[in-house]
């Protein structure tokens, strides 16, 4: 029996479509450009929670983090012009991270377009290559069709963001239109000839290496990856910020190919004879600025599995290219069995031993040893705890010295976007309140979206925020010292008392100036019954995991820079 078609406003048709497509939470900042949609949200507030954020960049990051955490498209609503430009940072993150996301933007009325009306922007031109698809809905009767298309585009193929502009007057039009069914996810699978070619390559291998990464993973794909790795005793590395796709305590895990890559793992990537990349694009961070794998034809026999056909052959000419999603490929790879005992068992065991050795942390200048802090967190946090982070040298501690045990326990932007950790943590805690969520942020990174502490308080998102404060934009200072030693410009920061700032928002605030103060401070945050923040004051000399600020400067001077 068909559902009767009733007259509805464009705003009602839109929100009904979101409910049908399974949306349970949206993130946004209100604007007069989409008041009709906000009004329609009022009638479905038991089904769809509207999380009110404090800035559109934070809202977009929250939607992106939700998409990463759940695999469902993260939904963000912002107003036109300034709201849309603020939100663009989350769209760029979703694109490079292959995260499904829908950004809805209020737009000027249709009869005002092309006049540079108040806050008018052509979003097709503005977002350009930043999104998978940009559409402006000019007819309210087409909302069900175009929203269905937006969901399908966001989740299928290589996942990513879709931008939908909503003219203000279109949302108030009254139309009679039928709804569409919920979107469906389409998995793509390898063919038998490709699976046979894969087993043939492995039969000739002596030093194979697997890299996992990209978007479109599920818990089942992670389980199937472990089955595949165990059957063939394959060493498994993670691409940049994808460490939670394989249990870091598993005997086949060999580390992250990113900022925390150990030199022995880097050498193994160079030396391997069969390289299997599953889901990862093999971008700049994973390949050492495209220096570790030859372009266009790698010296390794490359098996490249990716959900986006356009990615295969884009940079690297693969020996075997497989257009399949991680779910589809691994469901079949998990069924494969080696014809003989793998010849590389010692290679895998040695690679795992190298990874464990790389967990040993060096002493750094100052009274706070971040390596000891990370060792304590490794032992204290439950396996399903979620760690979030933005960008900066401080992230190296969470990359190299924490072990991710479960799927979707790491939320970090592969595009290296600052300000991500705080809003991502808020979204994660709202979405999975039963899980411990810890946000890592540098002093510069934190203040790019620190206002979302107010959102954490409003929604009782009991995140523990760690602010690693060294009084500078550390990554830029590092590069500055390497190329222009001693000529400090534009990187010094004068900071507030972060713990006092947190308390002014209503959080529990702590300050740590010595290593042995951290554990008790963290436990007090856990026991406080509300969000907590710990400012960790570290020595500016502790600029990187491997080198001090002075060592970096002196090395550059000795090179004659």
C-alpha positions, 0 to 999 in steps of 0.5 A: 500500500503506497504512502499518501502524498500530502502537501508539505513545505520544502523544509518539511520534505527535506527533514522527512527525507533525512529521517527516512535515510536514517539520520539520527543526529545533525550538527550545525549553527542556525541561520535565517537562510534555512529557518523553514528547515529548522522549523521542520526539525522541531517536529522530529526532535525525538528522532533527529537531534540537532547538536547546536555548535558554536562555530561552523568549522567546529560543526563541520568537524563534528559531522566529519568525525561522526561519519568516521566513527559510524560509517554513516554520512555525517550531517551538517547545517550552516548558513550562507556566505560566512557560515559556508566558508567557515564550514569548508575546513570540514569538507576538505577534511572529509574529502581527503579522509574519504569520509561520507558527509552531507553539508547543507547550506542555506542560500539566498532566495532564487529571485535574488541570485546573480546580484551579489545579494547578502552573503551570496556565493556560488557554491559550485564554484566555491567548493569545486574539487573539494567535494564529490558533488555540489547541487543547488535544489531549485525545485522543492518537488525534487528534494527527495530525488536529489537528497537520495542521490546525495546520500548514494554519492556520499557513501558509494565508490570512494566515500566523501562529502556532498554539498547541498545548497538550499535557496531560502524561498525554495524551503517555504514552497508547498509541494506534493511529492512522494518520498524515496526509500532509504539509500543503499550502500553498494559494495564492489567485489574482486573477481575470481581472476583477480583473486587467483592473480593475488594468490599467485603473486603471494606464492612467489613473494619472499618479503610481502607487506600490507598497508591498510587505510582509506575510507569505507571500512567496517568492523566486519572488514577489520575482522576479515583483514585479521583473518586474511593476515593470519592465514598468510602470516602477512605483516600489516602496516597502517597508512597515516592515521589509520592505525585503528584498522588493525589491532596494534597488539596483534603479532602481525602488526608492524606500525604506522607509515606516517609521521611515527614510522620507524626507520626500520619500517620505512626500510621494509617498505623499500625492500618488500617485493609484494606490496598490497595496499587495501583502501589506502590511496598511497598519498604523500604522508604514507609514502614519505612525500612520494619517495618510498615507492617509485613513480609511475612503476614501483619496483615492488609488485604492487597490488592496489585495492581501492573503491574509487576506479579513478584512484587506480593508476592515478599515481602508481601503475599497479601490477594488479589493480582491484576496484573493490571496497575494503568490505567487498575485497576482504570478504573474499580475501578472508576465504583464501588459503596459502597453498604452502606454508608462507616463506616469510614468517621470519620477515613478519616476526622481525617487522613486529619486533621492530614495531615493539622496539619503536614503542620505547620512548626517549627522554626529552628535556623538561619535567614532563615526559610525554613518553611516560604519559603515553605509557600510562595511558596505554595501560589505563585506557580501555581498548575501546577508548577513542583518541582524537587529535588535530595537527601539530608535533604533539600528535607524534606522541599519540601516533607512535606511543599509543596502541589502538586496539579496536576499530574506530578508536582513532579520529584524526584528519589525514589532511593535517587540519588543525583544530580538529581534535576538540570538536571531533571528541565532542561528536564522538562522546555524544555519539558513543557516550559509553566510551572514554574519549580523550582529545589531544590538542596542542596549544595552537591547535586547541584555540582554533576550536576551543569554543566547542567546550561550550558544546561539550558542557551543553550536551554533557559530553564528558571528554577529557581534553589534553592541551600540550602547551609549549608556547608555539606553533611547534610544527612550523617552528620545527621547519623554521629551525631546519631551514632558517635556524635562529630566525624565529618569526610568526610562531611564538604564542602567548597563551591563557591559563587553559585550566582556568579557561576550562573552569570558566566554561564549567569543566573540571580543569587541571594543570600538570607541570611534572610527569608524576602529576598526570595520572592523578589529574586524569583520574580526577577528571574521570571522577569529576562527573563532567568534561575535564581538561588537563593543560600539560606544560612541556619544555619548548626544547621538547620539540619532537620525539627524536630531536630537541629544538636546539639540536634541530637548529644546530644541525641546520647551522652545521649544514650552512643554512 
